[in-house]
Amino acid sequence: MEDNKKSQNQLNIELSEEMAEGVYSNLAIISHSPSEFVLDFIRIMPNVPKAKVKSRVILTPQHAKRLLQALAENVKKYEHQFGMIEEPEQPPFPPMSFNTPKAQA
């Protein structure tokens, strides 16, 4: 009976090859309403004044809070293993230039 209960609590999660590659993001914008949180993950490129949302995740407020707690726990574990994550002082909005020369055609 215990084995049956254990198998009922398991969840098989599939990860396609395309999804396993992931999406790089260097900016996240979070907005919310009374019923949901919306996380937009964006990639800003050097010297390009336009950026696209690469992924959008919509969560219930309860799930957003659980994600916050899980992320905080994992950052703590990461820092315990690899050391403190440094947070350099940053302007309120990411710079549009990464100190690289402008591309020329």
N, CA and C atoms as a LAMMPS dump frame, in Angstrom:
ITEM: TIMESTEP
0
ITEM: NUMBER OF ATOMS
315
ITEM: BOX BOUNDS ff ff ff
-5.0000000000000000e+02 5.0000000000000000e+02
-5.0000000000000000e+02 5.0000000000000000e+02
-5.0000000000000000e+02 5.0000000000000000e+02
ITEM: ATOMS id mol type element x y z
1 1 1 N 0.814 -1.184 0
2 1 2 C 0 0 0
3 1 3 C 0.872 1.268 0
4 2 1 N 1.997 1.233 0.719
5 2 2 C 2.889 2.379 0.771
6 2 3 C 3.495 2.66 -0.603
7 3 1 N 3.833 1.617 -1.367
8 3 2 C 4.365 1.795 -2.719
9 3 3 C 3.328 2.439 -3.632
10 4 1 N 2.064 2.043 -3.484
11 4 2 C 0.988 2.619 -4.281
12 4 3 C 0.82 4.11 -3.964
13 5 1 N 0.901 4.471 -2.693
14 5 2 C 0.782 5.864 -2.278
15 5 3 C 1.958 6.677 -2.817
16 6 1 N 3.153 6.083 -2.788
17 6 2 C 4.356 6.752 -3.271
18 6 3 C 4.253 7.022 -4.771
19 7 1 N 3.754 6.057 -5.547
20 7 2 C 3.647 6.245 -6.992
21 7 3 C 2.575 7.272 -7.345
22 8 1 N 1.571 7.453 -6.496
23 8 2 C 0.537 8.456 -6.744
24 8 3 C 1.078 9.869 -6.559
25 9 1 N 2.124 10.033 -5.765
26 9 2 C 2.708 11.344 -5.496
27 9 3 C 3.813 11.709 -6.47
28 10 1 N 4.115 10.854 -7.44
29 10 2 C 5.158 11.134 -8.413
30 10 3 C 4.569 11.857 -9.611
31 11 1 N 5.396 12.708 -10.208
32 11 2 C 4.988 13.455 -11.391
33 11 3 C 6.079 13.305 -12.435
34 12 1 N 5.716 12.82 -13.588
35 12 2 C 6.667 12.713 -14.683
36 12 3 C 6.645 14.012 -15.47
37 13 1 N 7.813 14.637 -15.596
38 13 2 C 7.928 15.904 -16.321
39 13 3 C 8.782 15.659 -17.548
40 14 1 N 8.254 16.047 -18.71
41 14 2 C 8.985 15.888 -19.962
42 14 3 C 9.62 17.216 -20.344
43 15 1 N 10.823 17.153 -20.894
44 15 2 C 11.555 18.329 -21.326
45 15 3 C 12.031 18.087 -22.752
46 16 1 N 11.447 18.797 -23.702
47 16 2 C 11.832 18.619 -25.106
48 16 3 C 13.243 19.156 -25.319
49 17 1 N 13.887 18.724 -26.4
50 17 2 C 15.239 19.2 -26.71
51 17 3 C 15.246 20.712 -26.901
52 18 1 N 14.24 21.222 -27.595
53 18 2 C 14.168 22.659 -27.847
54 18 3 C 14.055 23.437 -26.535
55 19 1 N 13.204 22.973 -25.633
56 19 2 C 13.02 23.649 -24.359
57 19 3 C 14.274 23.507 -23.481
58 20 1 N 14.968 22.388 -23.589
59 20 2 C 16.156 22.152 -22.776
60 20 3 C 17.277 23.129 -23.114
61 21 1 N 17.267 23.677 -24.322
62 21 2 C 18.29 24.658 -24.705
63 21 3 C 18.147 25.939 -23.9
64 22 1 N 16.947 26.253 -23.474
65 22 2 C 16.716 27.447 -22.672
66 22 3 C 16.732 28.716 -23.504
67 23 1 N 16.444 29.81 -22.846
68 23 2 C 16.433 31.127 -23.466
69 23 3 C 17.238 32.047 -22.566
70 24 1 N 18.212 32.761 -23.133
71 24 2 C 19.018 33.69 -22.353
72 24 3 C 18.255 34.996 -22.149
73 25 1 N 18.3 35.514 -20.934
74 25 2 C 17.654 36.777 -20.608
75 25 3 C 18.582 37.567 -19.697
76 26 1 N 18.702 38.881 -19.958
77 26 2 C 19.489 39.723 -19.053
78 26 3 C 18.646 40.867 -18.481
79 27 1 N 17.327 40.739 -18.626
80 27 2 C 16.4 41.693 -18.026
81 27 3 C 15.063 40.999 -17.809
82 28 1 N 14.475 41.224 -16.649
83 28 2 C 13.139 40.7 -16.377
84 28 3 C 12.251 41.852 -15.922
85 29 1 N 11.047 41.884 -16.446
86 29 2 C 10.068 42.878 -16.034
87 29 3 C 8.893 42.121 -15.427
88 30 1 N 8.504 42.538 -14.242
89 30 2 C 7.431 41.855 -13.521
90 30 3 C 6.262 42.819 -13.352
91 31 1 N 5.087 42.362 -13.732
92 31 2 C 3.869 43.149 -13.513
93 31 3 C 2.834 42.225 -12.875
94 32 1 N 1.801 42.817 -12.315
95 32 2 C 0.804 41.983 -11.638
96 32 3 C -0.558 42.637 -11.64
97 33 1 N -1.542 41.801 -11.459
98 33 2 C -2.93 42.217 -11.274
99 33 3 C -3.403 41.497 -10.018
100 34 1 N -4.647 41.685 -9.613
101 34 2 C -5.125 40.958 -8.429
102 34 3 C -5.088 39.436 -8.597
103 35 1 N -5.098 38.948 -9.835
104 35 2 C -5.197 37.5 -10.033
105 35 3 C -3.971 36.841 -10.638
106 36 1 N -2.962 37.62 -11.058
107 36 2 C -1.801 36.991 -11.694
108 36 3 C -0.563 37.87 -11.648
109 37 1 N 0.586 37.209 -11.747
110 37 2 C 1.874 37.863 -11.928
111 37 3 C 2.347 37.507 -13.323
112 38 1 N 2.902 38.487 -14.037
113 38 2 C 3.423 38.265 -15.376
114 38 3 C 4.912 38.576 -15.342
115 39 1 N 5.734 37.59 -15.719
116 39 2 C 7.176 37.752 -15.775
117 39 3 C 7.584 37.738 -17.243
118 40 1 N 8.108 38.858 -17.718
119 40 2 C 8.619 38.953 -19.081
120 40 3 C 10.137 38.914 -19.021
121 41 1 N 10.718 37.972 -19.741
122 41 2 C 12.164 37.815 -19.801
123 41 3 C 12.644 38.36 -21.139
124 42 1 N 13.583 39.299 -21.075
125 42 2 C 14.011 40.067 -22.235
126 42 3 C 15.518 39.93 -22.401
127 43 1 N 15.965 40.001 -23.654
128 43 2 C 17.398 40.009 -23.946
129 43 3 C 17.739 41.356 -24.563
130 44 1 N 18.592 42.118 -23.881
131 44 2 C 19.065 43.394 -24.404
132 44 3 C 20.406 43.142 -25.082
133 45 1 N 20.555 43.667 -26.292
134 45 2 C 21.798 43.502 -27.035
135 45 3 C 22.548 44.825 -27.063
136 46 1 N 23.878 44.772 -27.121
137 46 2 C 24.672 46.005 -27.133
138 46 3 C 24.321 46.885 -28.328
139 47 1 N 24.222 48.18 -28.067
140 47 2 C 24.014 49.194 -29.097
141 47 3 C 22.769 48.972 -29.949
142 48 1 N 21.8 48.247 -29.426
143 48 2 C 20.536 48.038 -30.126
144 48 3 C 19.444 48.641 -29.249
145 49 1 N 18.788 49.703 -29.721
146 49 2 C 17.812 50.392 -28.876
147 49 3 C 16.471 49.671 -28.728
148 50 1 N 16.319 48.523 -29.351
149 50 2 C 15.063 47.778 -29.277
150 50 3 C 15.353 46.383 -28.727
151 51 1 N 14.488 45.909 -27.854
152 51 2 C 14.667 44.573 -27.281
153 51 3 C 13.341 43.832 -27.369
154 52 1 N 13.431 42.513 -27.474
155 52 2 C 12.229 41.685 -27.575
156 52 3 C 12.051 40.843 -26.326
157 53 1 N 10.793 40.633 -25.979
158 53 2 C 10.479 39.676 -24.918
159 53 3 C 10.751 38.295 -25.499
160 54 1 N 11.595 37.538 -24.832
161 54 2 C 11.957 36.197 -25.304
162 54 3 C 11.091 35.118 -24.686
163 55 1 N 10.536 35.417 -23.509
164 55 2 C 9.68 34.438 -22.845
165 55 3 C 8.776 35.168 -21.858
166 56 1 N 7.551 34.691 -21.742
167 56 2 C 6.606 35.252 -20.777
168 56 3 C 6.052 34.107 -19.943
169 57 1 N 6.071 34.293 -18.621
170 57 2 C 5.523 33.298 -17.699
171 57 3 C 4.445 33.986 -16.875
172 58 1 N 3.268 33.38 -16.82
173 58 2 C 2.149 33.929 -16.065
174 58 3 C 1.868 32.993 -14.886
175 59 1 N 1.824 33.561 -13.688
176 59 2 C 1.684 32.78 -12.454
177 59 3 C 0.527 33.302 -11.608
178 60 1 N -0.052 32.42 -10.817
179 60 2 C -0.995 32.876 -9.799
180 60 3 C -0.179 33.555 -8.689
181 61 1 N -0.798 34.421 -7.889
182 61 2 C -0.063 35.036 -6.779
183 61 3 C 0.543 33.994 -5.828
184 62 1 N -0.186 32.915 -5.586
185 62 2 C 0.33 31.871 -4.697
186 62 3 C 1.572 31.208 -5.293
187 63 1 N 1.537 30.926 -6.588
188 63 2 C 2.685 30.304 -7.236
189 63 3 C 3.86 31.281 -7.29
190 64 1 N 3.582 32.555 -7.497
191 64 2 C 4.648 33.56 -7.508
192 64 3 C 5.363 33.599 -6.156
193 65 1 N 4.598 33.496 -5.086
194 65 2 C 5.201 33.512 -3.745
195 65 3 C 6.04 32.257 -3.513
196 66 1 N 5.537 31.104 -3.966
197 66 2 C 6.321 29.863 -3.84
198 66 3 C 7.598 29.936 -4.679
199 67 1 N 7.503 30.554 -5.864
200 67 2 C 8.693 30.726 -6.709
201 67 3 C 9.706 31.628 -6.019
202 68 1 N 9.246 32.714 -5.416
203 68 2 C 10.124 33.62 -4.675
204 68 3 C 10.867 32.87 -3.572
205 69 1 N 10.142 32.059 -2.812
206 69 2 C 10.763 31.3 -1.723
207 69 3 C 11.754 30.273 -2.259
208 70 1 N 11.396 29.582 -3.342
209 70 2 C 12.291 28.578 -3.924
210 70 3 C 13.544 29.226 -4.495
211 71 1 N 13.389 30.374 -5.133
212 71 2 C 14.539 31.079 -5.691
213 71 3 C 15.463 31.569 -4.58
214 72 1 N 14.888 32.116 -3.517
215 72 2 C 15.697 32.578 -2.374
216 72 3 C 16.469 31.415 -1.757
217 73 1 N 15.814 30.273 -1.612
218 73 2 C 16.47 29.087 -1.051
219 73 3 C 17.616 28.617 -1.952
220 74 1 N 17.402 28.633 -3.254
221 74 2 C 18.439 28.188 -4.179
222 74 3 C 19.6 29.169 -4.277
223 75 1 N 19.344 30.472 -4.173
224 75 2 C 20.431 31.455 -4.138
225 75 3 C 21.272 31.23 -2.882
226 76 1 N 20.612 30.968 -1.767
227 76 2 C 21.325 30.693 -0.511
228 76 3 C 22.222 29.458 -0.66
229 77 1 N 21.688 28.394 -1.261
230 77 2 C 22.481 27.178 -1.476
231 77 3 C 23.651 27.449 -2.416
232 78 1 N 23.404 28.216 -3.482
233 78 2 C 24.457 28.567 -4.443
234 78 3 C 25.584 29.307 -3.732
235 79 1 N 25.213 30.334 -2.943
236 79 2 C 26.226 31.134 -2.257
237 79 3 C 26.978 30.314 -1.214
238 80 1 N 26.33 29.368 -0.599
239 80 2 C 27.008 28.487 0.348
240 80 3 C 28.069 27.65 -0.371
241 81 1 N 27.764 27.207 -1.584
242 81 2 C 28.674 26.362 -2.35
243 81 3 C 29.749 27.157 -3.087
244 82 1 N 29.385 28.32 -3.672
245 82 2 C 30.305 29.03 -4.554
246 82 3 C 30.738 30.402 -4.046
247 83 1 N 30.169 30.87 -2.956
248 83 2 C 30.505 32.188 -2.438
249 83 3 C 29.424 33.206 -2.784
250 84 1 N 29.531 34.354 -2.134
251 84 2 C 28.523 35.406 -2.303
252 84 3 C 28.456 35.889 -3.75
253 85 1 N 27.269 36.134 -4.207
254 85 2 C 27.05 36.724 -5.517
255 85 3 C 27.185 38.226 -5.34
256 86 1 N 28.135 38.809 -6.06
257 86 2 C 28.346 40.247 -5.953
258 86 3 C 27.287 40.993 -6.753
259 87 1 N 26.827 42.078 -6.184
260 87 2 C 25.835 42.911 -6.845
261 87 3 C 26.439 44.288 -7.08
262 88 1 N 27.026 44.504 -8.273
263 88 2 C 27.6 45.831 -8.539
264 88 3 C 26.497 46.879 -8.602
265 89 1 N 26.851 48.09 -8.208
266 89 2 C 25.869 49.164 -8.261
267 89 3 C 25.478 49.413 -9.708
268 90 1 N 24.185 49.469 -9.967
269 90 2 C 23.702 49.618 -11.326
270 90 3 C 22.749 50.789 -11.419
271 91 1 N 22.691 51.404 -12.598
272 91 2 C 21.687 52.463 -12.78
273 91 3 C 20.291 51.858 -12.749
274 92 1 N 19.238 52.683 -12.62
275 92 2 C 17.881 52.148 -12.533
276 92 3 C 17.456 51.35 -13.758
277 93 1 N 18.003 51.672 -14.924
278 93 2 C 17.651 50.937 -16.138
279 93 3 C 18.93 50.458 -16.788
280 94 1 N 18.967 49.217 -17.298
281 94 2 C 20.204 48.702 -17.905
282 94 3 C 20.687 49.603 -19.031
283 95 1 N 22.017 49.796 -19.134
284 95 2 C 22.557 50.638 -20.2
285 95 3 C 22.308 50.014 -21.571
286 96 1 N 22.158 50.843 -22.558
287 96 2 C 21.937 50.361 -23.91
288 96 3 C 23.254 49.991 -24.58
289 97 1 N 24.372 50.351 -23.966
290 97 2 C 25.68 50.034 -24.536
291 97 3 C 26.444 49.168 -23.54
292 98 1 N 27.124 48.166 -24.053
293 98 2 C 27.927 47.29 -23.213
294 98 3 C 29.393 47.671 -23.324
295 99 1 N 29.674 48.947 -23.608
296 99 2 C 31.036 49.459 -23.803
297 99 3 C 31.745 48.745 -24.944
298 100 1 N 31.017 48.491 -25.99
299 100 2 C 31.602 47.882 -27.18
300 100 3 C 31.459 48.86 -28.328
301 101 1 N 32.357 48.794 -29.299
302 101 2 C 32.233 49.71 -30.436
303 101 3 C 30.974 49.422 -31.223
304 102 1 N 30.412 50.466 -31.842
305 102 2 C 29.212 50.3 -32.642
306 102 3 C 29.542 49.53 -33.903
307 103 1 N 28.646 48.624 -34.262
308 103 2 C 28.83 47.825 -35.47
309 103 3 C 28.676 48.711 -36.693
310 104 1 N 29.491 48.432 -37.711
311 104 2 C 29.404 49.176 -38.948
312 104 3 C 29.291 48.199 -40.1
313 105 1 N 28.489 48.565 -41.092
314 105 2 C 28.306 47.685 -42.253
315 105 3 C 29.239 48.098 -43.36
